Amino acid sequence: MHAQGLVKCVEWFIKHGYTRLVAFVPAPYSQEPAGISLRKNVADDIPALAELEARGLVHLTPSQGDDDAFIIQYAFDNDGYIVSNDNYR
């Protein structure tokens, strides 16, 4: 996962006046692998994700759950909109 792309996206929305903003990241992407790993499901910039999470701008979805349903439910519960390049199947 390219964390800097997410950082740029979040910054764009903030720059354009959005104050209530949450980006969702599957939990495995945000976790540092133990030792050297070639896993593809780890973000390339974990500190950047951690900073966004500390600012309340990133929420982690359950690692073994249905992240699509989680995001849709969050948006519904918070009267929010979803902006995504996901297919939501």
C-alpha positions as CSV (number, residue, x, y, z in Angstrom):
1,M,0.0,0.0,0.0
2,H,1.3,3.4,-0.9
3,A,0.7,5.4,2.3
4,Q,1.9,8.7,0.8
5,G,-1.0,8.5,-1.7
6,L,-3.4,8.3,1.2
7,V,-1.6,11.2,3.0
8,K,-1.9,13.4,-0.2
9,C,-5.6,12.5,-0.5
10,V,-6.3,13.4,3.1
11,E,-4.4,16.6,2.8
12,W,-6.4,17.5,-0.4
13,F,-9.7,17.2,1.4
14,I,-8.4,19.2,4.4
15,K,-7.1,21.9,2.1
16,H,-10.5,22.1,0.4
17,G,-12.3,22.7,3.7
18,Y,-13.5,19.3,4.8
19,T,-13.2,19.1,8.6
20,R,-14.9,15.8,9.3
21,L,-12.8,13.3,7.5
22,V,-11.9,9.7,8.1
23,A,-9.8,7.4,5.9
24,F,-10.1,3.6,6.5
25,V,-7.1,1.3,6.3
26,P,-7.3,-2.5,6.8
27,A,-5.5,-3.3,10.1
28,P,-2.8,-5.5,8.5
29,Y,-1.5,-2.6,6.4
30,S,-0.6,-0.6,9.4
31,Q,1.3,-3.2,11.3
32,E,5.1,-3.5,11.1
33,P,6.0,-7.1,10.1
34,A,8.3,-8.9,12.5
35,G,11.7,-9.1,11.0
36,I,12.3,-8.8,7.3
37,S,9.2,-9.7,5.3
38,L,8.2,-9.6,1.7
39,R,4.5,-9.4,2.5
40,K,2.6,-7.2,0.1
41,N,-0.1,-6.2,2.6
42,V,2.1,-3.8,4.6
43,A,2.1,-0.1,4.0
44,D,5.3,1.4,2.6
45,D,5.2,4.2,5.2
46,I,3.9,3.0,8.5
47,P,4.9,6.1,10.4
48,A,2.8,8.3,8.1
49,L,-0.2,6.1,8.7
50,A,0.5,6.2,12.5
51,E,0.6,10.0,12.3
52,L,-2.8,10.1,10.5
53,E,-4.2,7.7,13.0
54,A,-3.0,9.8,15.9
55,R,-4.7,12.8,14.4
56,G,-8.0,10.9,14.2
57,L,-7.9,10.9,10.4
58,V,-7.3,7.2,9.9
59,H,-9.4,4.4,11.3
60,L,-8.4,0.7,11.1
61,T,-10.9,-1.8,9.8
62,P,-11.1,-5.2,11.5
63,S,-8.3,-7.4,10.0
64,Q,-10.5,-10.5,9.4
65,G,-13.8,-8.7,8.8
66,D,-15.6,-7.4,5.9
67,D,-14.1,-3.9,5.5
68,D,-16.7,-2.9,2.9
69,A,-19.6,-3.5,5.3
70,F,-17.6,-1.8,8.1
71,I,-17.1,1.4,6.0
72,I,-20.7,1.5,4.8
73,Q,-22.0,1.1,8.3
74,Y,-19.7,3.8,9.6
75,A,-20.8,6.2,6.9
76,F,-24.5,5.4,7.6
77,D,-24.1,5.8,11.4
78,N,-22.3,9.1,10.9
79,D,-24.3,10.6,8.1
80,G,-21.2,10.4,5.9
81,Y,-20.3,10.0,2.3
82,I,-17.9,7.4,0.9
83,V,-15.2,8.4,-1.6
84,S,-13.4,5.3,-2.9
85,N,-11.9,3.4,-5.8
86,D,-13.1,0.1,-4.3
87,N,-15.8,-1.9,-6.1
88,Y,-17.8,-2.6,-2.9
89,R,-19.0,-6.1,-3.9
